[in-house]
Amino acid sequence: MSLRLRLTLLYSTFMGGILLIFGASVYLLVNVILLNQVDTTLAAVAHDITKVTKVNSVGELSVVRLPPLDMTSTAYVQVWGLNGNLAATSPGIGSLTKPLDPTGLKTQSPIYRDSQLDGAHLRVLSVPLVLGERLIGTLQVGAGLGVVDATQGNLLSMMALVAVIGVLTTGLGSWVILGRALSPLEDITEAVDQINRADDLSRRIPHQDGSEDEIGELVISFNQTLERLESLFTSQQRFLADVSHELRTPLTVIKGNVDLMRRIKEADEESLGSIDQEAGRLTRLVGGLLMLAQAESGKLALNMKPVELDLLLTEVFTEMCVLAGSKVKVHLNDIDQVIVNGDRDRLKQVLLNLVSNAIQYTPQGGDVFLSMSKIGEQARIIIRDTGPGIPLEDLPHIFDRFYRAEKSRTRSVSSGFGLGLSIANWIVEHHGGQIKVESKEGKGTTFVIWLTTAK
């Protein structure tokens, strides 16, 4: 069963329920009003009769006169004595000798009852006639309920007709309105089917500007999801292409050197060295990829402990001075004592990566500056070089996997794979910090790491 049909049935049922409750309320109200009018008439007739009723010297009914009113033309009157004799009747009752309401003759107080007499539906008021504290007879005043019954029947038929028309109108209107309201869902379904058949994530679901209802929000959210899926799919394709490219180069070098040694039929030291170097590159690539995979899957655990950042930076400075040798001068500027909660090995990995990059891309005779200061409740580590800088268009992408700003130039043997900054950024973010970069071509690059200090 379609959503449109289910909602149509639901709305029709709901409307039917409302009409049923409303109709029942109107029916009961009209019934009460009509019966109250009849009861008022009967009470007035009974009151006028009891005023002119007389008894004899022994306390029995002797004279009963009907009031000189037109009320008795619409009412039937009987006066019964204690011995069951009919003392008086109204002219319109004819030769009827049966009580209008047999049960009412036994009443000790005025009572209204519905009665069936020879197929006629009557409303009967039975009033006991009392002299002092002694019962001397019973007055019964009745009126036919034929008009009331007819009115109730007509009202019931009319309400049933209105209910049927209302339910049918509601169902038809709901079907038409829901068809228009749910038509965007059909467009969504059709667009999704086309995307699935064509495997084209670049397609979007048409959206009317200004549509701010729930379906419009669904279309916007779905298009955003498609955009993200397209971005992830494109990123995955680019990632696979980059991995394939990075693997192809060292494998080609290894295969070429192996073929060379087979041709010359002896182990060549230069070829073995090249094979060893490329095998090391493959090991670093696989290690970096494995670490990123563990990080993104949440399986890379961080051993969080208090870390003295000043000692860690000093340790990195000492090691990087050896790496820089005579090519670059590494300077350690102002440094404050700072303690943070973090994984010491991972934080050192970040610092080593950033400083080694600075040394690698700084030309002969250049400088690399390290400094750390405590600003409020945060530690700020600055790593600045005097290298060629990073082009403006490359800055937004330097933390992307396999992205290298020097991709257009011939890479050196010591070139990385574009994974180091991605790993560093992940580590810093999962320490509750952030990495910022500023660079101008020809004037060097500055990386700034912000970490929250321990309390």
DAVENJO-V334926 format. One record per backbone hydrogen bond with DSSP energy under -1.0 kcal/mol. CO is the residue of the C=O (numbers start at 0). NH is the residue of the N-H. E is the energy in kcal/mol with one decimal. If there is no record, write none. Layout:
<<CO & NH & E> <CO & NH & E>>
//
This chain:
<<1 & 5 & -2.4> <2 & 6 & -2.6> <3 & 7 & -2.1> <4 & 8 & -2.6> <5 & 9 & -2.2> <6 & 10 & -2.9> <7 & 11 & -2.5> <8 & 12 & -2.6> <9 & 13 & -2.4> <10 & 14 & -2.6> <11 & 15 & -2.6> <12 & 16 & -2.4> <13 & 17 & -2.2> <14 & 18 & -2.8> <15 & 19 & -2.3> <16 & 20 & -2.4> <17 & 21 & -2.8> <18 & 22 & -3.0> <19 & 23 & -2.5> <20 & 24 & -2.1> <21 & 25 & -2.5> <22 & 26 & -2.8> <23 & 27 & -2.4> <24 & 28 & -2.3> <25 & 29 & -2.8> <26 & 30 & -2.3> <27 & 31 & -2.3> <28 & 32 & -2.5> <29 & 33 & -2.7> <30 & 34 & -2.2> <31 & 35 & -2.3> <32 & 36 & -2.1> <33 & 37 & -2.2> <34 & 38 & -2.9> <35 & 39 & -2.4> <36 & 40 & -1.9> <37 & 41 & -2.6> <38 & 42 & -2.5> <39 & 43 & -2.0> <40 & 44 & -2.2> <41 & 45 & -2.4> <42 & 46 & -2.2> <43 & 47 & -2.1> <44 & 48 & -2.1> <45 & 49 & -2.4> <46 & 50 & -1.1> <48 & 51 & -1.1> <53 & 61 & -2.0> <53 & 62 & -1.0> <55 & 58 & -1.5> <59 & 55 & -3.0> <62 & 53 & -2.9> <66 & 68 & -2.6> <69 & 72 & -1.5> <70 & 73 & -1.6> <75 & 141 & -3.3> <76 & 89 & -1.9> <77 & 139 & -3.3> <78 & 86 & -2.8> <78 & 87 & -1.3> <79 & 137 & -2.6> <80 & 83 & -1.3> <84 & 80 & -2.9> <87 & 78 & -2.5> <89 & 92 & -1.6> <90 & 93 & -1.1> <92 & 95 & -1.0> <102 & 105 & -1.4> <103 & 106 & -1.3> <110 & 125 & -2.7> <112 & 123 & -3.1> <114 & 121 & -3.3> <116 & 119 & -2.0> <119 & 116 & -2.6> <120 & 144 & -2.9> <121 & 114 & -2.6> <122 & 142 & -1.9> <123 & 112 & -2.5> <124 & 140 & -2.6> <125 & 110 & -1.9> <126 & 138 & -3.2> <128 & 135 & -2.9> <128 & 136 & -1.2> <130 & 133 & -2.4> <133 & 130 & -3.4> <136 & 128 & -3.5> <137 & 79 & -3.1> <138 & 126 & -3.5> <139 & 77 & -2.6> <140 & 124 & -3.3> <141 & 75 & -3.5> <142 & 122 & -2.6> <144 & 148 & -3.2> <145 & 149 & -2.5> <146 & 150 & -2.8> <147 & 151 & -2.8> <148 & 152 & -2.5> <149 & 153 & -2.8> <150 & 154 & -2.7> <151 & 155 & -2.7> <152 & 156 & -2.5> <153 & 157 & -2.7> <154 & 158 & -2.7> <155 & 159 & -2.3> <156 & 160 & -2.3> <157 & 161 & -2.8> <158 & 162 & -2.7> <159 & 163 & -2.4> <160 & 164 & -2.7> <161 & 165 & -3.0> <162 & 166 & -2.8> <163 & 167 & -2.6> <164 & 168 & -2.8> <165 & 169 & -2.7> <166 & 170 & -2.8> <167 & 171 & -2.7> <168 & 172 & -3.1> <169 & 173 & -2.9> <170 & 174 & -2.3> <171 & 175 & -2.2> <172 & 176 & -3.0> <173 & 177 & -3.1> <174 & 178 & -1.5> <175 & 179 & -1.8> <176 & 180 & -2.8> <177 & 181 & -2.9> <181 & 185 & -1.3> <182 & 186 & -1.9> <183 & 187 & -2.5> <184 & 188 & -2.7> <185 & 189 & -2.6> <186 & 190 & -2.7> <187 & 191 & -2.8> <188 & 192 & -2.4> <189 & 193 & -2.2> <190 & 194 & -2.4> <191 & 195 & -2.7> <192 & 196 & -2.6> <193 & 197 & -2.6> <194 & 198 & -1.7> <194 & 199 & -1.0> <207 & 210 & -1.6> <212 & 216 & -2.3> <213 & 217 & -2.3> <214 & 218 & -2.5> <215 & 219 & -2.3> <216 & 220 & -2.8> <217 & 221 & -2.7> <218 & 222 & -2.6> <219 & 223 & -2.3> <220 & 224 & -2.2> <221 & 225 & -2.6> <222 & 226 & -2.5> <223 & 227 & -2.3> <224 & 228 & -2.9> <225 & 229 & -2.8> <226 & 230 & -2.2> <227 & 231 & -2.9> <228 & 232 & -3.0> <229 & 233 & -2.8> <230 & 234 & -2.7> <231 & 235 & -2.5> <232 & 236 & -2.5> <233 & 237 & -2.8> <234 & 238 & -2.6> <235 & 239 & -2.8> <236 & 240 & -2.4> <237 & 241 & -2.7> <238 & 242 & -2.8> <239 & 243 & -2.5> <240 & 244 & -2.3> <241 & 245 & -2.9> <242 & 246 & -2.5> <243 & 247 & -2.2> <244 & 248 & -1.7> <246 & 250 & -1.8> <247 & 251 & -2.5> <248 & 252 & -2.1> <249 & 253 & -2.7> <250 & 254 & -2.7> <251 & 255 & -2.6> <252 & 256 & -2.3> <253 & 257 & -2.4> <254 & 258 & -2.6> <255 & 259 & -2.1> <256 & 260 & -2.3> <257 & 261 & -1.9> <258 & 262 & -2.0> <259 & 263 & -2.4> <260 & 264 & -1.1> <260 & 265 & -1.1> <267 & 271 & -2.9> <268 & 272 & -2.4> <269 & 273 & -2.0> <270 & 274 & -2.6> <271 & 275 & -2.7> <272 & 276 & -2.3> <273 & 277 & -2.5> <274 & 278 & -2.4> <275 & 279 & -1.9> <276 & 280 & -1.8> <277 & 281 & -2.3> <278 & 282 & -2.2> <279 & 283 & -2.5> <280 & 284 & -2.4> <281 & 285 & -2.8> <282 & 286 & -2.5> <283 & 287 & -2.6> <284 & 288 & -2.7> <285 & 289 & -2.7> <286 & 290 & -2.3> <287 & 291 & -2.3> <288 & 292 & -2.5> <289 & 293 & -2.4> <290 & 294 & -2.5> <291 & 295 & -2.7> <292 & 296 & -1.7> <293 & 298 & -2.1> <293 & 299 & -1.2> <298 & 300 & -1.1> <301 & 303 & -1.3> <304 & 341 & -2.9> <306 & 308 & -1.1> <306 & 339 & -2.3> <307 & 311 & -2.1> <308 & 312 & -2.9> <309 & 313 & -1.9> <310 & 314 & -2.2> <311 & 315 & -2.2> <312 & 316 & -2.5> <313 & 317 & -2.2> <314 & 318 & -1.9> <315 & 319 & -2.6> <316 & 320 & -1.9> <317 & 321 & -1.1> <318 & 322 & -1.6> <319 & 323 & -2.8> <320 & 324 & -1.6> <323 & 326 & -1.9> <326 & 364 & -3.3> <328 & 367 & -2.6> <330 & 369 & -2.7> <333 & 371 & -2.3> <337 & 308 & -2.0> <338 & 453 & -3.2> <339 & 306 & -3.4> <341 & 304 & -2.5> <342 & 346 & -2.7> <343 & 347 & -2.2> <344 & 348 & -2.0> <345 & 349 & -1.9> <346 & 350 & -2.1> <347 & 351 & -3.0> <348 & 352 & -2.1> <349 & 353 & -2.4> <350 & 354 & -2.7> <351 & 355 & -2.5> <352 & 356 & -2.0> <353 & 357 & -2.0> <354 & 358 & -2.4> <355 & 359 & -2.5> <356 & 360 & -2.4> <362 & 365 & -2.1> <365 & 328 & -2.3> <366 & 385 & -1.3> <367 & 330 & -3.5> <368 & 383 & -2.5> <369 & 332 & -3.4> <370 & 381 & -2.6> <371 & 335 & -1.1> <372 & 379 & -3.0> <374 & 377 & -1.8> <376 & 452 & -2.4> <377 & 374 & -2.9> <378 & 450 & -2.2> <379 & 372 & -2.1> <380 & 448 & -2.8> <381 & 370 & -1.7> <382 & 446 & -2.8> <383 & 368 & -3.4> <387 & 441 & -3.5> <390 & 393 & -1.3> <390 & 394 & -1.0> <393 & 396 & -1.7> <394 & 397 & -1.0> <396 & 399 & -2.0> <399 & 402 & -1.5> <403 & 406 & -1.5> <405 & 408 & -1.8> <411 & 414 & -1.5> <417 & 401 & -1.3> <418 & 422 & -2.4> <419 & 423 & -2.6> <420 & 424 & -2.6> <421 & 425 & -2.0> <422 & 426 & -2.4> <423 & 427 & -2.4> <424 & 428 & -2.4> <425 & 429 & -2.0> <427 & 430 & -1.4> <427 & 432 & -2.4> <428 & 431 & -1.6> <433 & 449 & -2.5> <435 & 447 & -3.0> <437 & 445 & -3.2> <439 & 442 & -2.5> <443 & 439 & -1.7> <444 & 384 & -2.4> <445 & 437 & -2.4> <446 & 382 & -2.7> <447 & 435 & -2.7> <448 & 380 & -2.5> <449 & 433 & -1.5> <450 & 378 & -3.7>>
//
